Amino acid sequence: MVAPLAATAAYQAMAKIGSESAATGAAQSGAASSNFGDFLTGAIKDAVGNMKAGEQVASQQAATGKGDIVNVVSAVNQAELTLDTVVAVRDKVIQAYQTVMQMPI
């Protein structure tokens, strides 16, 4: 079960990803309109990048023993938040799919 605070944080992170993607899309040339597939691809790439960055900072800290522990905790926390966001979105997609499948034809 997801704690309410974690769900709120995940929602805020997803809203941040959406607003960044919208700003990026608006900044691009207006010739091609952005669709949901492009948004989803961008969000997944951002999530993977956040997860890799957290792992990299944690492994550098473990390997060298040097560095700021605050940065490690912050990077790992951001990676965990990203994972929570991805899981929350996945759960909503599965729930929507199941709702559609239960509709009478």
C-alpha positions in Angstrom: 0.0 0.0 0.0 1.3 3.4 -0.9 1.5 6.0 1.9 -0.5 9.2 1.2 2.7 11.3 1.5 4.5 9.1 -1.1 1.5 9.2 -3.4 1.4 13.0 -3.2 5.1 13.2 -3.9 4.7 10.9 -6.9 1.9 13.0 -8.2 3.9 16.2 -7.8 6.8 14.6 -9.6 4.6 13.5 -12.5 3.1 17.0 -12.7 6.6 18.4 -12.8 7.6 16.1 -15.6 4.4 17.1 -17.5 5.1 20.8 -17.1 8.7 20.4 -18.2 7.6 18.4 -21.3 4.9 21.0 -22.1 7.5 23.8 -21.8 9.9 21.9 -24.0 7.2 21.2 -26.5 6.2 24.8 -26.6 9.8 25.9 -27.1 10.2 23.6 -30.1 9.2 24.8 -33.6 5.4 24.8 -34.0 5.5 22.6 -37.1 5.0 19.3 -35.4 2.4 18.9 -32.6 3.3 16.8 -29.6 1.3 13.7 -29.0 0.8 11.4 -26.0 3.3 8.9 -27.3 6.0 11.5 -27.4 5.1 12.7 -23.9 5.2 9.2 -22.6 8.6 8.5 -24.3 10.1 11.6 -22.8 8.7 10.9 -19.3 10.2 7.4 -19.4 13.6 8.7 -20.6 13.5 11.2 -17.8 12.7 8.5 -15.3 15.5 6.2 -16.5 17.9 9.1 -16.4 16.9 10.0 -12.8 17.3 6.3 -11.7 20.8 6.0 -13.4 21.9 9.3 -11.8 20.9 8.1 -8.4 22.7 4.8 -8.9 25.8 6.5 -10.2 26.1 8.9 -7.3 25.5 6.1 -4.7 28.1 3.8 -6.4 30.7 6.6 -6.5 30.1 7.3 -2.8 30.5 3.6 -2.0 33.5 3.1 -4.2 35.6 6.1 -3.1 34.2 6.8 0.3 34.5 10.4 -0.4 31.9 13.0 -1.3 28.9 14.6 0.3 26.5 12.2 1.9 23.7 14.8 1.5 24.1 14.6 -2.3 23.9 10.8 -2.1 20.8 10.8 -0.1 19.2 13.4 -2.3 20.0 11.5 -5.5 18.7 8.2 -4.0 15.6 10.0 -2.8 15.0 11.4 -6.2 15.4 8.0 -7.8 13.0 6.5 -5.3 10.5 9.2 -6.0 10.8 8.6 -9.7 10.2 4.9 -9.2 7.2 5.6 -7.1 5.9 7.9 -9.9 6.4 5.2 -12.6 4.6 2.6 -10.4 1.7 5.0 -9.7 1.3 5.7 -13.4 1.5 2.0 -14.3 -1.1 1.2 -11.7 -3.5 3.8 -13.2 -2.9 2.5 -16.7 -3.7 -1.0 -15.6 -6.8 0.2 -13.7 -8.0 2.1 -16.8 -7.4 -1.0 -19.0 -9.3 -3.2 -16.6 -12.2 -0.7 -16.5 -12.4 -0.6 -20.3 -12.3 -4.4 -20.5 -15.2 -4.7 -18.1 -17.5 -2.4 -20.1 -20.3 -4.1 -21.9 -20.2 -4.0 -25.7 
